[in-house]
Amino acid sequence: MDDGEIITGTLVDTGRLDKALAAASGLSRERVKGLIADGAVEIGGKPAKSGSAKAEAGTVFTIALPPPEPLAAQPQDIPLDVVFEDEHLIVVNKPAGMVVHPAVGNRDGTLVNALLHHCKGQLSGINGVARPGIVHRIDKDTSGLLVVAKSDAAHEGLARQFADHSIARRYLAVCAGHPNPSSGTIAGRIGRSDRDRKKMAVLPDEATRGKHAVTHYETIRRLDHAALIECRLETGRTHQVRVHCASIGHALLGDPVYGRTPKALRPLLDELGFDRQALHAARLGFRHPISAETLDFRAELPADMRELIDQTAR
């Protein structure tokens, strides 16, 4: 099926609307949710309001796929650290400082621009022309592993794994101070801060907005006024590691938004010119969405984080 097409049919399942529509239309559940939010879905002749609404088998539906947009991102010959690639997907080790996809203020020089050149335009179109192939993101100033879909089938398969939290994601970070206990779990809903809408925050337990988030951490090495920790994500929320670590009083070193560098370490960070959050996506594991092969990738710490650790070693 192509964008610009009208899909009509009859629901065969009873239950959540987004799940029933995905089963009946052949679209991914994530795409169905987006189309409902865009007002492109009608159920029984009326606009669908929520993917969580109850669906009844036998109900007629209509989905209006949006027409293709003009290409927003242009190919650019930017070097990529390719960890793995086949006809369905590509895994890259993104450097700190590179934005994942074009947006206001970052029209080019992004990972998407580099991928369009490297893959000769062969990227999944599910996320539209501004974010072709992008299944998940890591922050501009976070380094490390990221998987990108080259086919729509791979995109949908990977999106399902991210949705059911079966993707293995482990981050290495340098945080301020020494967490006590040295290992544990941080759980709390993450949403926009009431004080600053540009920031995320851990919301009160009684909050109804935001999204459930869980981070498991373990101290790998105690440093001078800092610690190297490994964070295993159960969920993947915006700024999750940064927000969760800050919430327990151990913000990441160099974090310009959530961090407060210990006074004793400020001269060192200035000397090193370390002005980003000390966070690296070190491991990424998932089932290949087409072959079902188990894949597991690791990326060594970048030079700036290694130097930071060496200089703060006890």
N, C-alpha and C positions, 0 to 999 in steps of 0.2 A: 504494500500500500504506500502511496505517496502523499506528501504534504499537499494540502489543497483539496483532498478527497473528503467526501462525506461518507461516514460509516453508519449504517443502520442495522439493527438486529433486535433480537429478543433475549433477555437475560435467562440463563438456564439455572443459575444458582440463587439461593436465598442466603442473606447474610450482609456483610459490609458491602456498600455500593462499589467502592473502588476495586475490591477484590472480584466482585461479580462482573464488573465491566471489563476488567483485564482478561478474565477467563473467556468472555463472550466476544471480545473485539480482537484479541491477539496482541494488544498493546501491553507494555509493561505497566505494573501497578503505579510506579512512580510517574510515568508519563500521564496516566489517567488522572492522577491527583492534580498535576499541573494543568491539564486541560479543564478539569472541573473548576479550578481556581480562576482560570481565564474565561469562564462562562461559555465554554465550547461544547458542553454536554447537556443534553435534554433527556429527561426520564419521563415517560408517559406524557410527552408533549410539554413538560414544564422544565425550566432550567434546574439542573442539579446544583444543590447548595453546598453539600459536604460529602467527602469520600467516606465518612463514617456513618452516613445515613443508612437505614435499613433498606436492603434490596429485596424485591419479591420476584421469584421466578415467573416468567411469562410477560414481564413488563417490557414494552418496546423502548429502545434507546436510540439516540442519534448523537454522533460525535463528529464535529466539524474540525478536521485537521487544518491548522493554519497554513496558508501558502508559504512557499519558501521565501526567505528573506535574502536580500543581496548580501554577498560576502562582506562581513565586517572586518575580519582580520586578514592580513595579507602575509604570504610566506616570506620569511626572512632567514637568511643563511647565518644562523646562530649556532655555535657548537653545542652539542648535547652529549651528556654522559649516559649512554644507552647501556642498561644492565641486561635487558632481555628484549627480544622482539620476534614476533612471527606475524602471520597475515591477519591475526585478530586483535592483537594488543601489543603495547610497548610499555616497558617499565624503565623509567629514567631516574637518575639521581640528580635532583634539582639543586642548584647552588643557592645559597642565601643571597637575597637581593633581587631575585627574579620573580616577577609577578606571574601567576599561573595563566590568567586570561585577560584580554583587553577590557578596560573599563575607563571611566572618567579619570583623567590624570595619567593613565598608562595605556595609551593607544597602540603602542608597538613595543618591540623588545621583550615580549612575553614568551612564556613557554609555548603557548598556542601558536604564535608566529613561527617559532623554531620548528614545532611539530609539523605545521603545514608544509614547510620546506622539506623537512627530512622525510616525511611520509608521502610527499607529492599529493597532498590533499586527501589522501585516503584515511579519513577519520570518521567516526560515528557522527551522524547528524542529529542525534536525539536531543542534545542540549542546545541546538540552534547554532547559528553562524558565529556568534561571539565566543562560544565555548565548545567547539567541536571536539568530541572524544572525551571531554572532561567528566569523570565519574566522581571524583573527590578532589579536594584541594588541600594544600598546606600553605601557611602564611608566607608572604613575600620574604620575610627575613628568617624563615625556618628552612633549613636545608634537609635534603634526604629523599627518600623513595616515594614515587608516585606512579600509579598505573593509569594508562590512558587507553581507551577503546578505539580500535580502528574499524570495527564493524558494529552495526546496530545490535546484532545477536550477542556479541561480546559485551556491549554496553549494558544490555538488559540483564545478562547473567551476572555481571559484576555488581550492578545496582542491587540485585536481589541479595547478594552476599553482604553488601554494606548494610542493607536494611535489616537483615536477620542477625547482624553482628558476628558473622562467622569469619570475617577477615581478621587475620592476626596482625596487629599493629603495635610496635614497640618503639618508644622514643627514648633517646638519651638526652638528659638535661643537666645543667649545672644550676643548682638553686642556692639561694642565700641561707646560711646557717645549716644546722644539722637536724633533719626531721626526727621527731621523737613521738611515737616509736619510729625506728629506722625503716620499717616497712609497714604498709597498711593500705587501706582503701578509702578513697574520697568519693562520696556520693552526694549529689545535690543537683537540683534543677538549675540549668543555665539559661539565662535570657538577658535581654537588654537591661542595663543598669538604670534605675530610676534617677540617679544623680547625673549620669552622663550617658546620653543615648548612643554615643560612639563606642562605648565600652560594654563588654559583657560582664555578668556578675552571677554569683551563686545566690539564688533567690530563696526567700524563707520557705520552710517546709509546707506552709499552708497556701503558697502561691499556686494559682491555677494556670499561669502562663509559663513560658519557657519550656525546656525539654529536659527529661531525665538524663543524667550523665553520670558515668562511673569510671573512675581512674584508679588502677592499682599501681602503687609505687614501691620501689625497693632501693635502698641505699647501696650503691656499688662501691663507693670510695668516699671517705671523709677527707675534706680538704681544709685549708685555712679559711675559716669563716664561711665555708661553702661545702657543698657535697655534690658528687656525681650520682645521679639517680636514674633508674630505668622506670619508665611509665608504660604500663600496658593498658590500652584503651578497650573498654567494652563498648563504648559508644563513640561517636565522632561528631562532637558539637564544635561550633565556632570558638576558637581560642581555648579549647577544653583544658589542655595541660597547663597553660599559662594561668587561667582563671582558678583552676582547682589548687594549684600549688600556692598561688597568692592567698587563697582563702584560708590556708592553714598556717600562714605566716612565713612561707618559704618561697617567695617569688623568684622567678628565674633571673639570673644575673644578666644585666644588659637590657632587660625588657623595658622599652620606653613607655609602655602603657600601664602595665600592672606591677612593675618592679620598683623597688627602692634598694639600691645597691648599698650594702654595709659600708659604713664610713671607712673602715680599714681597707676596703678593696677598691675604693674610687680612684686613687692614684694609679693603681695597676691597670684598671680598665681604660683609663685615659691614656696611659703609656702604650698599651696594646692597640688602642684605637678600636676597642671592642664595643660596638654601639648597636648590637642586635640582641634579641633574646637568645640565650644559650640553649638552643633546642634543635635536635636533629632526628629526623625520621629514620631510624637505623634498621628496622626490620619490617618487611611486608610479606605476608603469606596468604595465599588464597587458592581455591580450586580453579583451574583453567576453565572458563565458562563454556568452552566448546569441547575440549578433550576430556575434561574432568580430572586431569592430572594435577596432583598437589604440587604447588610451586612455593618456594620460600627464598626470599632475597634479603641480603644484608648489605649495608653500606657503611664503610668505615667513617669515623668522625672526621669532619673537615679540619684543615690545618689550623684555622683560628680557634676552634674549640679545643683542639689538642694542646695548643700553646697556652690557652687559658688554664687548662687543667694542670699542665706542667708547672706553671708559674704560681699556682695556688696549692700545689702538693705539699703535704707536711713532711 
